[in-house]
Amino acid sequence: MFQIPPAQTPTAPPLPAAPALLLRALFKRGAQAGDAPQVPATVFDAPALDAAALGRYNALLGFAPGSLPVSAHYLLAQRAHLATMLSPRFPFRLLGMVHVENSIAEHAAAVPGRLLRLATTLRVEPPTRSGARFCVLETMAWDGATSVFGCTSKYLALAGRKDGARSAPQAMPALPAYGGWQVGHGEGRAYARVSGDWNPIHLARPAARLFGLRAPIIHGMHSVARALALLESGGERVRSVEVRFRSTVPLGAAVQLLHAPGAGRFVLVSAGRVAVEGNVAFASA
């Protein structure tokens, strides 16, 4: 991870737009993978979300008008992550990778539209005992010498062997119900329009079935953002969040937020399964 801000001169290349990145991802082939292949770090310049983009994001996900949710930083970080994984030395195909963990921490207030420098490192972890492969991407965003936010995502890049054993039923957490929402059947497209994430598994049944899903699923970070918006309705702003994605949420499903006021832990449940486990820190903490 970059501990100090990358040099501000000369300027870094602009961060590619989301549609261009997705098009390249569709055709990305994996390189030869060693035990721990090294993928070069990347540095890009990109403007922070402007007021209009933030307005659309907040309106869709339930945040207060004029706010800058910590989850909105993921929109830039995700593009930086994707641009880094498009390196010829990245050993896996991008289609079919599964987002399993995410953390975002805000360090300073971002100025809407201000040019940020995004520095990203990528680590491919050695194979697990089952042969599964994970990769971890860490992005730091800088406004000059000021660290604005950090975002880390972990992906399952290659599934391991199954041993045939059935997993134990999930125990529901002992947390009170705090709220919930119904995911609309058009919510995948609505979130894609504000996030730029047009992964087809979130949009259409045929594409979802190609990847072993019965139905299209909502973006994991859509679920996280909806949860943060509900948590912030109590009057406190979330400044950092860490989540683990446990199961998918189909379009059209109901989601329940479990959370004890005053605590940091929250859980999202859908169709009797834990979909997301997370922790937040509030600005007042």
N, C-alpha and C positions, 0 to 999 in steps of 0.2 A: 504494500500500500504506500502511496505517496504521503510522506510525512510533512513535506514542505511544498508550497505551491510550485508547480512547474513554471519555468521562466515565461514571462508575459511577452517577450519579444524573442524571435520573430513570432508573429501570430500563428496559431495552429490552424489546420484545415477545418472548414466548417463541418459540423456534424451532419451527416446525410439525412435527408428527409425520410420519414417513416415508410412511405410507399416504395421508395427506391430500395430501402433496406429489406423490406419484405419480399420484393421481387427477386433480389439476389439470394435471399435465404431459401426460396423455393428451389433453387438450382444448386445450392451449395452442397458439394460432396465432401465427405470426410477425408482427411489426410491419413497417412500411416501413423498409428498411435503407438508410442512407446509406453513404458510404465508411467512416466510423468512428463509428457511433452511440454515444451516451453513455448508459450504463445506470447509474442511481443506485447508490451503495454501500449496503450493508445492515448493520445491527447487530442481533443477536439474543442473547438469554440462553438457555442450555441447560445442564443438569447434565452433568458428565463421566460416562462410563460407570461404573455402579456395579459392585460386586464380583460380583453374579450375572451381569450382562451380560458382564463380562470373562471369567468362568468359562466361559460358553458359547462365547465367541469362541475362547478359548485351547484348549478341548477339541476344537473342530472343526478348527482349523488347525494344531495340533501344538505350541503354545507351552507353556512350563512353567507349571504351576498357580500362580496368584498373581502372575504377571508382567503388566506393562502394555506390550505391544508398540507400537512406534512406528506400525505400520500401523493399529492400532485407532483412532488419532486421525482417520483418514479417515472413519470412520462419522459423526462429527459434522460434519466439513468437507464431506462430500458433501451432507448435508442443507442446509447453509448455501449451498453452490453452487447447488443446485437451487432453493432459495427465491429466490435472487438472479436466476436466469434466468427465473423466472416473472413478472418485471416486465413490464408492458404495453409497455415500450419495448425489450424484448429482441427482436431482429429475426428470430429463427429458431424453427421448430418444434423441440420438444425430442426427440420421438421420431425416432430415426434418427441422432442425433448420436453421434459416435464419440470415445471417450476415447483420446487418443494419447500423452499424457505426464502424469507425476505426480511430485511431490516432497513429502516430509514431513520436517520437522526438529523435533526436540523440544528445547525450551530450558530447561524446568524440569519437575520431576515433577508430574504431575496427581494431585489427590486424588480418588479415586473418589466420585462423587455430588456433588462441589462444583460450585456454579454458576459457569459460565464465560461470558465475553462473547465472541461470535464476530463479528468485523468483516470484511466481505468486499468486495472491489472486483472489477470485471469490465471487461476490455478486449476489444473486438472489433477484430481486426486487419484492415487493408485487404486487399482481394482479392489473391491471388497471381496470377502470370502466367496460370495455367490457369483462374482464376476461383474457386478454392477459398477458403473463408472459415474462419478459426479464431478461437476466443475463449479467453481466459485468465482464470481466476478465482484470486484469492489470498485466503486466509482466515488471519487471525491470531486465536488464542485467548488470552484474558487471564483470569488469576485476580487480580482487583484490578489493581494496577500491574505484576504479574509476567506476562511473556510465557511461555505454556506451550508452544505449538507453532505452527508455520506450515505451511500446506499449499497447494500450487499445482497446479492441473490445467489441461491444455490439451485442447480438444476440436475436432475437425473438425465444423463446423456445417453446411457446404455443400460437397459434393464438386465438384471442378473438372472441366474437360473432359479427356478422355483423348486422347492424341495417336496412339494406335494402336501405339506402340512397345512391345515386350515388355521387361519388366524383366529384368535379368541375374540368373542363379541366385544364391541366397544362399551365401556362403562360411561354413562353420562356424568359429566362433572357436577359436583354439588354446588352449583351457582344458581342464583335466582334469575328468572327471566327479566330482561331489561327492555326488550323491544323486538321488532322484526319487520320484515317486508316480503313482498311477493315479487319474484323476478319475472318481468314481462317477457313474452316470447320475442319481442323485438329489441330487448335490452342489449343483446350482444352487438347488434349493429349500432345502437345508440352509443354504447361505450366506445366502440371502434372509431366512431366519428370524432369523439373528443380526445381519445388517447392515441390514435394512429395505429392501434394494434388490430390488424385485419386478419389475424390467424383464422383460417376457415373453420376450425373446430368450434368456434364461438358463433358461427353464422348460419350454418346449414346442416341438415341431417345427413345428406350423402357424404359430405366432407368429414363429419364427425365419425361416421361408420367406417370410413377408410382407416381411421386411427383406433378402431376398436371400441368406440363409444356408441351407446344406443341412441343418444340424442345430443344435439349441440349443448355445450356447457358455457356458463358465464365465466368471464375472466376472473381469475383469483383475486387480482388487485381491485376489481370492481367490488367484490364482497368485502375486502378489507376497507375500502373507502366508505362504503355504506355503513360499516360498523363504526368507523371513526366519526362519521357525521352524527350518528346517534349518541355516541359517547360525548361528543362536544356539545350536544343539545343541553347538557347539564350546566353549561356556562364556562367550562374549563377547556383550554386548547391543548390538544395533543402535540407534543414536541418530538416524540420518538415512538416507534412501533417496531415490534419484532413478531413475526408470524411463522407458523408452520402449516402448510397445506396438507390436510389429511385425506380428504375425498372431494370429489367434484360436485358441483351444483348445476343441475340441468336448467336450461331455460324453462320458465314456467313454474319453477319450484318455489316453495315457501322457505324462508330462512329465519331462524330465531336466534337472537343475540342473548347470551347468558353473561351476566356481569354483576358483581357486587359493588355498589357505589362506594367510592373511596379506595378501591383496590385497583391494581393495574391489570390483572388477568381478565381476559374475555375469551369466550368460545362461541363459534357459530355452528349451529346444528341445522341440518336439512334432511328430511326423510328418515329421521331416526338415527342419523350418523353424524359424527363430528366432522365438519368440513374444514374448519380453521381453528387453530389454537394460537392465542397471541397474548402479548403483554404491551402495555403502553405506559409512557411517562407523561404526565401533564406539565404544562409550563409552570404551574405554581409549585411543583414538587421541588 
